[in-house]
Amino acid sequence: MSVIVLTGGGTAGHCMPCFALLPDLKKIFDEVYYVGDNDKIESKLAKRHNVTFFYVPTVKFERKITLKNGLIPFKLLKAVSAAKHVLKNLKPNVVFSKGGYVALPVVIAANKLGIPVISHESDLSLGLANKIALRYSARLLTGFLPTAEDIKKAEYTGIPLNKSLFKQRDKSKLIKKYGFDAKKRTVMITGGSQGSSAINDSVADAFENLAEKYNVLWLTGKGKTCPKKAENVFQTEFCEDMGEAYAIADACVSRAGANTLFELIALQIPTLAVPLPKGNSRGDQVENADYFRKKGVISVLEERRLTPDSLAYSIDKLFENEAKYRNACKKLDLKSANEKVLAFLAEYSK
């Protein structure tokens, strides 16, 4: 019997590609399991996708000077021991890791048990967890070509994307569903699953301007609903069906997480990226956005320059150059990496 264990989480970017592969993985492997943190997004997604989930304690590195980091070696030993126990029972042929601190104990435990690990990095530069995981991985698959060029174990594949996003949908019906004006263009605004206060505050202050010109599908993020209402604005904390949201969007304002950018570019949606600045993160979103800006497929507005006026102006310019961005996305031909990643994993199913 062939078994695969998926791991990675803490944020959507560290687990969504795993679930994008799920329908095809079930055709290749007899059993598919997920190992992660009970309190994070991966456990909720595993339940939604009917994947048996196993909990392993996680060890998070704080990006600041704190005594908590001194306890990491001891916590990691405990977490690796727990992961070993889970993996011994599941007996996987291979572990596929999407990175993040959630995955690290599982990757180390698998290596110590002689179970091959295939890791995947979505961002242009490796996150801390994947830098460590590289030592314990048989291969590292990358979302960006330059990432793979200087790493011996690395192979460029792109990022697995959910195939349902590319399903044809009736846009006119969706326009009616959201109560939008069929004569207006629709801009989707999102700050990711947790939302972005910086983006939301600017949208709130530019609210009347945007609502007058466009239909606005505003994904505020968990607990960040704005009290302002307008006829052409549909506001929700999150969208259960992102394929539906993308189908209705003529343009998008978004953070610059790699997975989201790959989806938007693959779907040829003109995008204004507002990357999370370095300091609030390790700077990965700034790198991702700059890479695609240089390719001519997105527009970028730095958060330090984000104001209600600059946001409204940048959205106007995005629509003015809509054809240019769509053509650039088409030429880049950023297809889903599913088949390439599946080919690597299938080698271990026999």
C-alpha positions as CSV (number, residue, x, y, z in Angstrom):
1,M,0.0,0.0,0.0
2,S,1.4,3.4,-1.0
3,V,1.1,6.3,1.5
4,I,2.0,10.0,1.4
5,V,2.1,12.4,4.2
6,L,1.5,16.1,3.5
7,T,2.8,18.8,5.9
8,G,3.1,22.6,6.1
9,G,1.0,25.3,7.5
10,G,0.6,28.2,9.8
11,T,-0.6,30.3,6.9
12,A,-2.6,29.5,3.7
13,G,0.5,29.8,1.6
14,H,2.1,26.9,3.4
15,C,-0.7,24.5,2.9
16,M,-3.0,25.5,-0.1
17,P,-0.7,23.9,-2.7
18,C,-0.9,20.6,-0.9
19,F,-4.7,20.7,-1.2
20,A,-4.5,21.8,-4.8
21,L,-2.7,18.5,-5.5
22,L,-5.1,16.4,-3.4
23,P,-7.5,15.1,-6.2
24,D,-4.6,13.7,-8.2
25,L,-2.7,12.5,-5.2
26,K,-5.6,10.3,-4.3
27,K,-5.3,8.7,-7.7
28,I,-1.6,7.9,-7.2
29,F,-1.5,7.0,-3.5
30,D,-3.7,4.6,-1.6
31,E,-3.7,6.8,1.5
32,V,-3.1,10.5,1.9
33,Y,-2.6,12.0,5.4
34,Y,-1.9,15.5,6.7
35,V,0.3,16.3,9.7
36,G,0.3,19.8,11.2
37,D,-0.9,22.0,14.0
38,N,-4.5,21.6,15.4
39,D,-4.9,25.4,15.9
40,K,-3.8,26.5,12.4
41,I,-5.5,26.7,9.0
42,E,-4.2,23.3,7.8
43,S,-6.4,21.4,10.3
44,K,-9.5,23.3,9.1
45,L,-8.7,22.6,5.4
46,A,-7.9,19.0,6.1
47,K,-11.4,18.6,7.7
48,R,-13.0,20.4,4.8
49,H,-11.3,18.1,2.3
50,N,-11.9,14.9,4.3
51,V,-8.2,14.2,4.8
52,T,-7.2,12.4,8.0
53,F,-5.2,14.9,10.1
54,F,-2.6,14.2,12.8
55,Y,-1.3,16.8,15.3
56,V,2.4,17.4,16.0
57,P,3.6,20.2,18.3
58,T,5.1,23.2,16.4
59,V,8.2,25.3,17.1
60,K,8.1,28.9,16.0
61,F,11.1,31.1,15.8
62,E,10.4,34.7,16.9
63,R,12.0,37.3,14.6
64,K,13.1,39.4,17.6
65,I,15.3,39.1,20.6
66,T,13.3,37.0,23.1
67,L,14.0,34.4,25.7
68,K,11.4,32.2,24.0
69,N,14.0,31.4,21.2
70,G,16.3,29.9,23.8
71,L,13.8,27.2,24.4
72,I,13.6,26.2,20.7
73,P,16.1,23.3,20.8
74,F,14.2,21.6,23.6
75,K,10.8,22.2,22.0
76,L,12.1,21.0,18.7
77,L,13.4,17.7,20.1
78,K,10.0,17.1,21.7
79,A,8.2,17.9,18.4
80,V,10.5,15.7,16.4
81,S,9.9,12.8,18.8
82,A,6.1,13.3,18.4
83,A,6.4,13.4,14.6
84,K,8.5,10.2,14.7
85,H,5.7,8.5,16.6
86,V,3.1,9.6,14.0
87,L,5.2,8.6,11.0
88,K,6.1,5.2,12.4
89,N,2.4,4.4,12.6
90,L,1.5,5.8,9.1
91,K,4.6,4.3,7.4
92,P,4.6,6.8,4.4
93,N,6.5,6.2,1.2
94,V,7.2,9.9,1.0
95,V,6.6,13.2,2.9
96,F,5.7,16.3,0.9
97,S,6.5,19.5,2.8
98,K,5.2,23.0,1.9
99,G,7.4,24.6,4.5
100,G,6.7,26.9,7.4
101,Y,7.7,26.1,11.0
102,V,4.8,23.7,11.3
103,A,6.5,21.3,8.8
104,L,10.0,21.3,10.3
105,P,9.6,18.6,13.0
106,V,7.9,16.3,10.5
107,V,10.7,16.8,7.9
108,I,13.5,16.1,10.4
109,A,11.6,13.1,11.8
110,A,11.1,11.6,8.4
111,N,14.8,12.0,7.5
112,K,15.8,10.2,10.7
113,L,13.4,7.4,9.9
114,G,14.8,7.0,6.3
115,I,11.6,8.4,4.7
116,P,12.3,10.5,1.7
117,V,11.2,14.2,1.9
118,I,10.2,16.4,-1.1
119,S,10.1,20.0,0.0
120,H,8.6,22.9,-1.9
121,E,9.4,26.7,-1.7
122,S,6.8,29.1,-3.2
123,D,8.7,32.3,-2.6
124,L,11.6,33.7,-4.6
125,S,13.9,33.2,-1.6
126,L,13.9,30.4,0.9
127,G,12.1,30.8,4.2
128,L,14.0,30.0,7.4
129,A,12.2,26.7,7.8
130,N,13.0,25.6,4.3
131,K,16.6,26.6,4.7
132,I,16.8,24.1,7.5
133,A,14.6,21.5,5.8
134,L,16.9,21.5,2.8
135,R,19.4,19.5,4.8
136,Y,16.8,16.8,5.4
137,S,15.2,16.8,2.0
138,A,15.9,14.6,-1.0
139,R,14.7,17.3,-3.3
140,L,13.6,20.9,-3.1
141,L,11.0,22.0,-5.7
142,T,10.7,25.8,-6.3
143,G,8.0,28.2,-7.5
144,F,10.6,30.6,-9.1
145,L,13.3,29.6,-11.6
146,P,16.1,31.7,-10.1
147,T,15.5,30.0,-6.7
148,A,16.6,26.6,-8.1
149,E,19.6,27.8,-10.1
150,D,22.1,27.9,-7.2
151,I,20.9,25.0,-5.1
152,K,22.2,21.5,-6.0
153,K,19.1,19.6,-4.8
154,A,16.6,22.1,-6.3
155,E,14.3,21.7,-9.3
156,Y,12.1,24.4,-10.7
157,T,8.5,23.4,-11.1
158,G,6.3,26.4,-10.3
159,I,3.5,26.4,-7.7
160,P,0.6,23.9,-7.7
161,L,-2.7,25.6,-8.2
162,N,-6.2,24.5,-7.6
163,K,-7.7,23.4,-10.9
164,S,-11.1,24.5,-9.9
165,L,-9.9,28.1,-10.2
166,F,-9.8,27.7,-14.0
167,K,-13.3,26.3,-14.3
168,Q,-15.6,28.3,-16.6
169,R,-18.2,30.3,-14.7
170,D,-21.2,32.4,-15.8
171,K,-20.0,35.9,-15.0
172,S,-23.3,37.6,-15.7
173,K,-25.0,35.4,-13.0
174,L,-22.2,36.2,-10.6
175,I,-22.7,40.0,-11.2
176,K,-26.4,39.5,-10.2
177,K,-25.5,37.4,-7.2
178,Y,-23.3,40.1,-5.8
179,G,-25.7,42.8,-6.6
180,F,-23.3,44.6,-8.9
181,D,-23.9,47.0,-11.8
182,A,-23.4,45.1,-15.0
183,K,-22.1,48.3,-16.7
184,K,-19.2,48.7,-14.3
185,R,-15.9,47.0,-14.1
186,T,-15.2,45.0,-10.9
187,V,-12.1,45.3,-8.7
188,M,-11.4,42.7,-6.1
189,I,-9.5,43.9,-3.0
190,T,-7.9,41.4,-0.6
191,G,-5.2,41.4,2.0
192,G,-5.1,37.6,2.4
193,S,-6.9,35.3,4.8
194,Q,-6.0,37.4,7.8
195,G,-6.7,40.7,6.0
196,S,-4.5,43.8,5.8
197,S,-5.2,46.8,8.1
198,A,-3.1,49.0,5.8
199,I,-5.1,48.1,2.7
200,N,-8.4,48.1,4.5
201,D,-7.9,51.5,6.0
202,S,-7.1,53.0,2.6
203,V,-10.1,51.4,1.0
204,A,-12.3,52.7,3.8
205,D,-11.1,56.2,3.2
206,A,-11.4,55.9,-0.6
207,F,-14.7,54.2,-0.3
208,E,-17.0,56.7,-2.0
209,N,-14.5,57.3,-4.8
210,L,-14.2,53.6,-5.6
211,A,-17.9,52.8,-5.2
212,E,-18.8,55.5,-7.7
213,K,-16.5,54.2,-10.4
214,Y,-16.4,50.4,-9.9
215,N,-18.0,47.4,-8.4
216,V,-15.9,46.4,-5.4
217,L,-15.5,42.9,-4.1
218,W,-13.8,43.6,-0.8
219,L,-12.4,40.6,1.2
220,T,-11.5,42.3,4.5
221,G,-10.0,39.3,6.3
222,K,-11.0,37.7,9.6
223,G,-12.5,40.2,12.1
224,K,-11.9,43.2,9.9
225,T,-15.3,44.1,8.5
226,C,-15.8,47.8,7.8
227,P,-19.1,49.5,8.8
228,K,-19.3,51.5,5.6
229,K,-21.9,50.3,3.0
230,A,-22.5,51.2,-0.6
231,E,-24.6,49.9,-3.4
232,N,-21.8,48.6,-5.6
233,V,-19.6,47.2,-2.8
234,F,-19.9,43.6,-1.6
235,Q,-17.9,43.2,1.6
236,T,-17.1,39.9,3.3
237,E,-14.3,38.6,5.6
238,F,-13.4,35.8,3.3
239,C,-14.6,34.0,0.2
240,E,-15.4,30.2,0.3
241,D,-15.0,29.9,-3.4
242,M,-12.0,31.9,-4.7
243,G,-12.6,30.7,-8.2
244,E,-15.9,32.5,-8.1
245,A,-14.2,35.7,-6.8
246,Y,-11.5,35.5,-9.5
247,A,-14.1,34.9,-12.2
248,I,-15.9,38.2,-11.4
249,A,-12.7,40.3,-11.0
250,D,-11.6,42.5,-13.9
251,A,-8.7,43.6,-11.7
252,C,-7.3,42.9,-8.2
253,V,-5.6,44.7,-5.4
254,S,-3.7,42.2,-3.3
255,R,-0.8,41.5,-1.0
256,A,2.2,39.7,-2.7
257,G,2.2,36.2,-1.3
258,A,3.6,33.9,-4.0
259,N,0.6,31.6,-4.2
260,T,-1.9,34.5,-4.7
261,L,0.3,36.2,-7.3
262,F,0.7,32.9,-9.3
263,E,-3.1,32.5,-9.3
264,L,-3.8,36.0,-10.4
265,I,-1.1,35.9,-13.2
266,A,-2.2,32.4,-14.4
267,L,-5.7,33.7,-14.6
268,Q,-4.5,36.9,-16.4
269,I,-6.1,39.3,-13.9
270,P,-4.4,42.7,-13.9
271,T,-3.0,43.1,-10.4
272,L,-1.9,45.9,-8.1
273,A,0.3,44.3,-5.5
274,V,0.9,46.0,-2.1
275,P,3.6,43.8,-0.6
276,L,4.0,43.3,3.1
277,P,7.1,45.4,3.9
278,K,10.3,44.0,5.2
279,G,10.3,44.3,9.0
280,N,6.7,43.1,9.1
281,S,8.0,39.9,7.4
282,R,11.4,38.7,6.1
283,G,10.8,40.7,2.9
284,D,9.6,37.8,0.8
285,Q,6.6,39.6,-0.6
286,V,8.7,42.6,-1.6
287,E,11.0,40.2,-3.6
288,N,8.0,38.3,-5.2
289,A,6.4,41.6,-6.3
290,D,9.6,43.1,-7.6
291,Y,10.3,39.9,-9.7
292,F,6.9,40.0,-11.4
293,R,6.9,43.8,-11.7
294,K,10.2,43.5,-13.8
295,K,8.4,40.9,-15.9
296,G,5.7,43.5,-16.6
297,V,2.8,41.4,-15.4
298,I,1.8,43.4,-12.3
299,S,1.8,46.9,-10.9
300,V,3.3,47.5,-7.4
301,L,2.4,50.1,-4.8
302,E,4.7,50.1,-1.7
303,E,2.9,50.2,1.6
304,R,4.8,53.3,2.7
305,R,3.3,55.1,-0.3
306,L,-0.2,53.6,0.2
307,T,-2.9,56.3,0.8
308,P,-6.5,56.6,-0.2
309,D,-5.5,58.8,-3.1
310,S,-2.6,56.6,-4.3
311,L,-4.8,53.5,-4.1
312,A,-7.6,55.1,-6.2
313,Y,-5.1,56.5,-8.7
314,S,-3.3,53.1,-9.0
315,I,-6.5,51.2,-9.6
316,D,-7.5,53.7,-12.3
317,K,-4.1,53.2,-14.0
318,L,-4.5,49.4,-13.7
319,F,-7.7,49.6,-15.7
320,E,-6.2,52.0,-18.2
321,N,-3.4,49.4,-18.9
322,E,-5.6,46.4,-18.5
323,A,-4.8,45.0,-22.0
324,K,-1.1,45.4,-21.5
325,Y,-1.1,43.4,-18.2
326,R,-3.3,40.7,-19.6
327,N,-1.1,40.2,-22.7
328,A,2.0,40.1,-20.5
329,C,0.5,37.5,-18.3
330,K,-0.5,35.5,-21.3
331,K,3.1,35.6,-22.7
332,L,4.5,34.6,-19.3
333,D,2.3,31.5,-19.5
334,L,2.4,30.7,-15.8
335,K,0.8,27.4,-16.0
336,S,0.0,25.3,-12.9
337,A,2.9,23.1,-11.7
338,N,0.7,20.3,-10.6
339,E,1.9,17.7,-13.2
340,K,5.6,18.4,-12.6
341,V,5.2,18.1,-8.8
342,L,3.0,15.0,-9.1
343,A,5.6,13.4,-11.3
344,F,8.3,13.7,-8.5
345,L,5.9,12.3,-5.9
346,A,4.6,9.5,-8.1
347,E,8.2,8.0,-8.1
348,Y,7.6,7.0,-4.5
349,S,4.2,5.5,-4.9
350,K,5.4,2.2,-6.2
